[in-house]
Structures are given as structure tokens and as C-alpha cells.
């Protein structure tokens, strides 16, 4: 991946329900990736998403393109 340390972030919209993901957006600009992990298992696997795909995903969520639960 990279030698730079991810700075993990949990959205302020996440409640304490335990079903959250964390992202490390500090790697988007310098490396073109956004690591994503399960907040309940911080030492578990990390999914590395291309920054452009993550941006498109967030835009889709903000536009309501994925409906609600």
C-alpha cells in the first residue's frame, strides 16, 4: 500500500449503533486511494478504493441515489 500512516475518520453521522466504517481520506490526494475499514474490527482487513471511485460513491449517497434503509 503506502508507508504513510492512514488517519482514520468516522463520520459524525454515525451513531453508536456499531455498524460504521472508517475511512482515511488523507491518502486520497498524495496516493489516489481511500482505505476503508470496519470500525468494530480496526485490526482487520482494509479495503483500498481508488479515490475517484470513492468520490463518485459519496456523490451518489449525497444525491440519494442509493435509497434509504
Phi and psi restraints in degrees (range 20) as a CNS / XPLOR table:
assign (resid 1 and name C) (resid 2 and name N)
       (resid 2 and name CA) (resid 2 and name C) 1.0 -151.0 20.0 2
assign (resid 2 and name N) (resid 2 and name CA)
       (resid 2 and name C) (resid 3 and name N) 1.0 158.1 20.0 2
assign (resid 2 and name C) (resid 3 and name N)
       (resid 3 and name CA) (resid 3 and name C) 1.0 -85.0 20.0 2
assign (resid 3 and name N) (resid 3 and name CA)
       (resid 3 and name C) (resid 4 and name N) 1.0 -12.3 20.0 2
assign (resid 3 and name C) (resid 4 and name N)
       (resid 4 and name CA) (resid 4 and name C) 1.0 -73.0 20.0 2
assign (resid 4 and name N) (resid 4 and name CA)
       (resid 4 and name C) (resid 5 and name N) 1.0 140.3 20.0 2
assign (resid 4 and name C) (resid 5 and name N)
       (resid 5 and name CA) (resid 5 and name C) 1.0 -82.4 20.0 2
assign (resid 5 and name N) (resid 5 and name CA)
       (resid 5 and name C) (resid 6 and name N) 1.0 127.3 20.0 2
assign (resid 5 and name C) (resid 6 and name N)
       (resid 6 and name CA) (resid 6 and name C) 1.0 -65.8 20.0 2
assign (resid 6 and name N) (resid 6 and name CA)
       (resid 6 and name C) (resid 7 and name N) 1.0 139.8 20.0 2
assign (resid 6 and name C) (resid 7 and name N)
       (resid 7 and name CA) (resid 7 and name C) 1.0 -103.7 20.0 2
assign (resid 7 and name N) (resid 7 and name CA)
       (resid 7 and name C) (resid 8 and name N) 1.0 102.1 20.0 2
assign (resid 7 and name C) (resid 8 and name N)
       (resid 8 and name CA) (resid 8 and name C) 1.0 -73.5 20.0 2
assign (resid 8 and name N) (resid 8 and name CA)
       (resid 8 and name C) (resid 9 and name N) 1.0 142.1 20.0 2
assign (resid 8 and name C) (resid 9 and name N)
       (resid 9 and name CA) (resid 9 and name C) 1.0 -136.2 20.0 2
assign (resid 9 and name N) (resid 9 and name CA)
       (resid 9 and name C) (resid 10 and name N) 1.0 133.4 20.0 2
assign (resid 9 and name C) (resid 10 and name N)
       (resid 10 and name CA) (resid 10 and name C) 1.0 -111.5 20.0 2
assign (resid 10 and name N) (resid 10 and name CA)
       (resid 10 and name C) (resid 11 and name N) 1.0 131.3 20.0 2
assign (resid 10 and name C) (resid 11 and name N)
       (resid 11 and name CA) (resid 11 and name C) 1.0 -57.2 20.0 2
assign (resid 11 and name N) (resid 11 and name CA)
       (resid 11 and name C) (resid 12 and name N) 1.0 143.3 20.0 2
assign (resid 11 and name C) (resid 12 and name N)
       (resid 12 and name CA) (resid 12 and name C) 1.0 -68.3 20.0 2
assign (resid 12 and name N) (resid 12 and name CA)
       (resid 12 and name C) (resid 13 and name N) 1.0 -15.0 20.0 2
assign (resid 12 and name C) (resid 13 and name N)
       (resid 13 and name CA) (resid 13 and name C) 1.0 -79.2 20.0 2
assign (resid 13 and name N) (resid 13 and name CA)
       (resid 13 and name C) (resid 14 and name N) 1.0 -12.4 20.0 2
assign (resid 13 and name C) (resid 14 and name N)
       (resid 14 and name CA) (resid 14 and name C) 1.0 -77.6 20.0 2
assign (resid 14 and name N) (resid 14 and name CA)
       (resid 14 and name C) (resid 15 and name N) 1.0 125.7 20.0 2
assign (resid 14 and name C) (resid 15 and name N)
       (resid 15 and name CA) (resid 15 and name C) 1.0 -83.1 20.0 2
assign (resid 15 and name N) (resid 15 and name CA)
       (resid 15 and name C) (resid 16 and name N) 1.0 -166.2 20.0 2
assign (resid 15 and name C) (resid 16 and name N)
       (resid 16 and name CA) (resid 16 and name C) 1.0 -95.5 20.0 2
assign (resid 16 and name N) (resid 16 and name CA)
       (resid 16 and name C) (resid 17 and name N) 1.0 30.6 20.0 2
assign (resid 16 and name C) (resid 17 and name N)
       (resid 17 and name CA) (resid 17 and name C) 1.0 -76.5 20.0 2
assign (resid 17 and name N) (resid 17 and name CA)
       (resid 17 and name C) (resid 18 and name N) 1.0 -10.8 20.0 2
assign (resid 17 and name C) (resid 18 and name N)
       (resid 18 and name CA) (resid 18 and name C) 1.0 82.4 20.0 2
assign (resid 18 and name N) (resid 18 and name CA)
       (resid 18 and name C) (resid 19 and name N) 1.0 5.8 20.0 2
assign (resid 18 and name C) (resid 19 and name N)
       (resid 19 and name CA) (resid 19 and name C) 1.0 -113.8 20.0 2
assign (resid 19 and name N) (resid 19 and name CA)
       (resid 19 and name C) (resid 20 and name N) 1.0 62.1 20.0 2
assign (resid 19 and name C) (resid 20 and name N)
       (resid 20 and name CA) (resid 20 and name C) 1.0 -118.7 20.0 2
assign (resid 20 and name N) (resid 20 and name CA)
       (resid 20 and name C) (resid 21 and name N) 1.0 158.4 20.0 2
assign (resid 20 and name C) (resid 21 and name N)
       (resid 21 and name CA) (resid 21 and name C) 1.0 -117.4 20.0 2
assign (resid 21 and name N) (resid 21 and name CA)
       (resid 21 and name C) (resid 22 and name N) 1.0 157.8 20.0 2
assign (resid 21 and name C) (resid 22 and name N)
       (resid 22 and name CA) (resid 22 and name C) 1.0 -119.0 20.0 2
assign (resid 22 and name N) (resid 22 and name CA)
       (resid 22 and name C) (resid 23 and name N) 1.0 146.9 20.0 2
assign (resid 22 and name C) (resid 23 and name N)
       (resid 23 and name CA) (resid 23 and name C) 1.0 -126.4 20.0 2
assign (resid 23 and name N) (resid 23 and name CA)
       (resid 23 and name C) (resid 24 and name N) 1.0 155.7 20.0 2
assign (resid 23 and name C) (resid 24 and name N)
       (resid 24 and name CA) (resid 24 and name C) 1.0 -121.0 20.0 2
assign (resid 24 and name N) (resid 24 and name CA)
       (resid 24 and name C) (resid 25 and name N) 1.0 84.9 20.0 2
assign (resid 24 and name C) (resid 25 and name N)
       (resid 25 and name CA) (resid 25 and name C) 1.0 -75.2 20.0 2
assign (resid 25 and name N) (resid 25 and name CA)
       (resid 25 and name C) (resid 26 and name N) 1.0 -9.3 20.0 2
assign (resid 25 and name C) (resid 26 and name N)
       (resid 26 and name CA) (resid 26 and name C) 1.0 -66.6 20.0 2
assign (resid 26 and name N) (resid 26 and name CA)
       (resid 26 and name C) (resid 27 and name N) 1.0 -14.2 20.0 2
assign (resid 26 and name C) (resid 27 and name N)
       (resid 27 and name CA) (resid 27 and name C) 1.0 -95.6 20.0 2
assign (resid 27 and name N) (resid 27 and name CA)
       (resid 27 and name C) (resid 28 and name N) 1.0 -3.4 20.0 2
assign (resid 27 and name C) (resid 28 and name N)
       (resid 28 and name CA) (resid 28 and name C) 1.0 -64.1 20.0 2
assign (resid 28 and name N) (resid 28 and name CA)
       (resid 28 and name C) (resid 29 and name N) 1.0 -51.8 20.0 2
assign (resid 28 and name C) (resid 29 and name N)
       (resid 29 and name CA) (resid 29 and name C) 1.0 -72.4 20.0 2
assign (resid 29 and name N) (resid 29 and name CA)
       (resid 29 and name C) (resid 30 and name N) 1.0 -50.5 20.0 2
assign (resid 29 and name C) (resid 30 and name N)
       (resid 30 and name CA) (resid 30 and name C) 1.0 -73.0 20.0 2
assign (resid 30 and name N) (resid 30 and name CA)
       (resid 30 and name C) (resid 31 and name N) 1.0 -25.2 20.0 2
assign (resid 30 and name C) (resid 31 and name N)
       (resid 31 and name CA) (resid 31 and name C) 1.0 -126.1 20.0 2
assign (resid 31 and name N) (resid 31 and name CA)
       (resid 31 and name C) (resid 32 and name N) 1.0 -8.1 20.0 2
assign (resid 31 and name C) (resid 32 and name N)
       (resid 32 and name CA) (resid 32 and name C) 1.0 73.0 20.0 2
assign (resid 32 and name N) (resid 32 and name CA)
       (resid 32 and name C) (resid 33 and name N) 1.0 23.1 20.0 2
assign (resid 32 and name C) (resid 33 and name N)
       (resid 33 and name CA) (resid 33 and name C) 1.0 -133.2 20.0 2
assign (resid 33 and name N) (resid 33 and name CA)
       (resid 33 and name C) (resid 34 and name N) 1.0 156.7 20.0 2
assign (resid 33 and name C) (resid 34 and name N)
       (resid 34 and name CA) (resid 34 and name C) 1.0 -130.9 20.0 2
assign (resid 34 and name N) (resid 34 and name CA)
       (resid 34 and name C) (resid 35 and name N) 1.0 104.7 20.0 2
assign (resid 34 and name C) (resid 35 and name N)
       (resid 35 and name CA) (resid 35 and name C) 1.0 -70.4 20.0 2
assign (resid 35 and name N) (resid 35 and name CA)
       (resid 35 and name C) (resid 36 and name N) 1.0 142.7 20.0 2
assign (resid 35 and name C) (resid 36 and name N)
       (resid 36 and name CA) (resid 36 and name C) 1.0 -131.8 20.0 2
assign (resid 36 and name N) (resid 36 and name CA)
       (resid 36 and name C) (resid 37 and name N) 1.0 137.8 20.0 2
assign (resid 36 and name C) (resid 37 and name N)
       (resid 37 and name CA) (resid 37 and name C) 1.0 -143.9 20.0 2
assign (resid 37 and name N) (resid 37 and name CA)
       (resid 37 and name C) (resid 38 and name N) 1.0 164.3 20.0 2
assign (resid 37 and name C) (resid 38 and name N)
       (resid 38 and name CA) (resid 38 and name C) 1.0 -79.2 20.0 2
assign (resid 38 and name N) (resid 38 and name CA)
       (resid 38 and name C) (resid 39 and name N) 1.0 125.9 20.0 2
assign (resid 38 and name C) (resid 39 and name N)
       (resid 39 and name CA) (resid 39 and name C) 1.0 -67.1 20.0 2
assign (resid 39 and name N) (resid 39 and name CA)
       (resid 39 and name C) (resid 40 and name N) 1.0 -20.0 20.0 2
assign (resid 39 and name C) (resid 40 and name N)
       (resid 40 and name CA) (resid 40 and name C) 1.0 -82.7 20.0 2
assign (resid 40 and name N) (resid 40 and name CA)
       (resid 40 and name C) (resid 41 and name N) 1.0 -15.5 20.0 2
assign (resid 40 and name C) (resid 41 and name N)
       (resid 41 and name CA) (resid 41 and name C) 1.0 -136.2 20.0 2
assign (resid 41 and name N) (resid 41 and name CA)
       (resid 41 and name C) (resid 42 and name N) 1.0 69.8 20.0 2
assign (resid 41 and name C) (resid 42 and name N)
       (resid 42 and name CA) (resid 42 and name C) 1.0 -67.2 20.0 2
assign (resid 42 and name N) (resid 42 and name CA)
       (resid 42 and name C) (resid 43 and name N) 1.0 -17.6 20.0 2
assign (resid 42 and name C) (resid 43 and name N)
       (resid 43 and name CA) (resid 43 and name C) 1.0 -98.0 20.0 2
assign (resid 43 and name N) (resid 43 and name CA)
       (resid 43 and name C) (resid 44 and name N) 1.0 5.5 20.0 2
assign (resid 43 and name C) (resid 44 and name N)
       (resid 44 and name CA) (resid 44 and name C) 1.0 -83.1 20.0 2
assign (resid 44 and name N) (resid 44 and name CA)
       (resid 44 and name C) (resid 45 and name N) 1.0 -164.7 20.0 2
assign (resid 44 and name C) (resid 45 and name N)
       (resid 45 and name CA) (resid 45 and name C) 1.0 -66.9 20.0 2
assign (resid 45 and name N) (resid 45 and name CA)
       (resid 45 and name C) (resid 46 and name N) 1.0 154.5 20.0 2
assign (resid 45 and name C) (resid 46 and name N)
       (resid 46 and name CA) (resid 46 and name C) 1.0 -121.0 20.0 2
assign (resid 46 and name N) (resid 46 and name CA)
       (resid 46 and name C) (resid 47 and name N) 1.0 130.0 20.0 2
assign (resid 46 and name C) (resid 47 and name N)
       (resid 47 and name CA) (resid 47 and name C) 1.0 -93.6 20.0 2
assign (resid 47 and name N) (resid 47 and name CA)
       (resid 47 and name C) (resid 48 and name N) 1.0 124.6 20.0 2
assign (resid 47 and name C) (resid 48 and name N)
       (resid 48 and name CA) (resid 48 and name C) 1.0 -101.5 20.0 2
assign (resid 48 and name N) (resid 48 and name CA)
       (resid 48 and name C) (resid 49 and name N) 1.0 117.2 20.0 2
assign (resid 48 and name C) (resid 49 and name N)
       (resid 49 and name CA) (resid 49 and name C) 1.0 -109.5 20.0 2
assign (resid 49 and name N) (resid 49 and name CA)
       (resid 49 and name C) (resid 50 and name N) 1.0 137.2 20.0 2
assign (resid 49 and name C) (resid 50 and name N)
       (resid 50 and name CA) (resid 50 and name C) 1.0 -58.2 20.0 2
assign (resid 50 and name N) (resid 50 and name CA)
       (resid 50 and name C) (resid 51 and name N) 1.0 138.5 20.0 2
assign (resid 50 and name C) (resid 51 and name N)
       (resid 51 and name CA) (resid 51 and name C) 1.0 -57.4 20.0 2
assign (resid 51 and name N) (resid 51 and name CA)
       (resid 51 and name C) (resid 52 and name N) 1.0 -37.5 20.0 2
assign (resid 51 and name C) (resid 52 and name N)
       (resid 52 and name CA) (resid 52 and name C) 1.0 -65.3 20.0 2
assign (resid 52 and name N) (resid 52 and name CA)
       (resid 52 and name C) (resid 53 and name N) 1.0 -39.4 20.0 2
assign (resid 52 and name C) (resid 53 and name N)
       (resid 53 and name CA) (resid 53 and name C) 1.0 -67.6 20.0 2
assign (resid 53 and name N) (resid 53 and name CA)
       (resid 53 and name C) (resid 54 and name N) 1.0 -38.7 20.0 2
assign (resid 53 and name C) (resid 54 and name N)
       (resid 54 and name CA) (resid 54 and name C) 1.0 -64.6 20.0 2
assign (resid 54 and name N) (resid 54 and name CA)
       (resid 54 and name C) (resid 55 and name N) 1.0 -41.7 20.0 2
assign (resid 54 and name C) (resid 55 and name N)
       (resid 55 and name CA) (resid 55 and name C) 1.0 -61.0 20.0 2
assign (resid 55 and name N) (resid 55 and name CA)
       (resid 55 and name C) (resid 56 and name N) 1.0 -43.6 20.0 2
assign (resid 55 and name C) (resid 56 and name N)
       (resid 56 and name CA) (resid 56 and name C) 1.0 -63.2 20.0 2
assign (resid 56 and name N) (resid 56 and name CA)
       (resid 56 and name C) (resid 57 and name N) 1.0 -41.1 20.0 2
assign (resid 56 and name C) (resid 57 and name N)
       (resid 57 and name CA) (resid 57 and name C) 1.0 -61.3 20.0 2
assign (resid 57 and name N) (resid 57 and name CA)
       (resid 57 and name C) (resid 58 and name N) 1.0 -49.3 20.0 2
assign (resid 57 and name C) (resid 58 and name N)
       (resid 58 and name CA) (resid 58 and name C) 1.0 -60.5 20.0 2
assign (resid 58 and name N) (resid 58 and name CA)
       (resid 58 and name C) (resid 59 and name N) 1.0 -42.0 20.0 2
assign (resid 58 and name C) (resid 59 and name N)
       (resid 59 and name CA) (resid 59 and name C) 1.0 -60.2 20.0 2
assign (resid 59 and name N) (resid 59 and name CA)
       (resid 59 and name C) (resid 60 and name N) 1.0 -39.9 20.0 2
assign (resid 59 and name C) (resid 60 and name N)
       (resid 60 and name CA) (resid 60 and name C) 1.0 -65.3 20.0 2
assign (resid 60 and name N) (resid 60 and name CA)
       (resid 60 and name C) (resid 61 and name N) 1.0 -40.3 20.0 2
assign (resid 60 and name C) (resid 61 and name N)
       (resid 61 and name CA) (resid 61 and name C) 1.0 -63.7 20.0 2
assign (resid 61 and name N) (resid 61 and name CA)
       (resid 61 and name C) (resid 62 and name N) 1.0 -46.2 20.0 2
assign (resid 61 and name C) (resid 62 and name N)
       (resid 62 and name CA) (resid 62 and name C) 1.0 -64.1 20.0 2
assign (resid 62 and name N) (resid 62 and name CA)
       (resid 62 and name C) (resid 63 and name N) 1.0 -30.2 20.0 2
assign (resid 62 and name C) (resid 63 and name N)
       (resid 63 and name CA) (resid 63 and name C) 1.0 -84.3 20.0 2
assign (resid 63 and name N) (resid 63 and name CA)
       (resid 63 and name C) (resid 64 and name N) 1.0 -2.5 20.0 2
assign (resid 63 and name C) (resid 64 and name N)
       (resid 64 and name CA) (resid 64 and name C) 1.0 78.7 20.0 2
assign (resid 64 and name N) (resid 64 and name CA)
       (resid 64 and name C) (resid 65 and name N) 1.0 19.7 20.0 2
assign (resid 64 and name C) (resid 65 and name N)
       (resid 65 and name CA) (resid 65 and name C) 1.0 -71.1 20.0 2
assign (resid 65 and name N) (resid 65 and name CA)
       (resid 65 and name C) (resid 66 and name N) 1.0 -8.5 20.0 2
assign (resid 65 and name C) (resid 66 and name N)
       (resid 66 and name CA) (resid 66 and name C) 1.0 -114.5 20.0 2
assign (resid 66 and name N) (resid 66 and name CA)
       (resid 66 and name C) (resid 67 and name N) 1.0 7.0 20.0 2
assign (resid 66 and name C) (resid 67 and name N)
       (resid 67 and name CA) (resid 67 and name C) 1.0 71.0 20.0 2
assign (resid 67 and name N) (resid 67 and name CA)
       (resid 67 and name C) (resid 68 and name N) 1.0 -167.1 20.0 2
assign (resid 67 and name C) (resid 68 and name N)
       (resid 68 and name CA) (resid 68 and name C) 1.0 -127.9 20.0 2
assign (resid 68 and name N) (resid 68 and name CA)
       (resid 68 and name C) (resid 69 and name N) 1.0 161.7 20.0 2
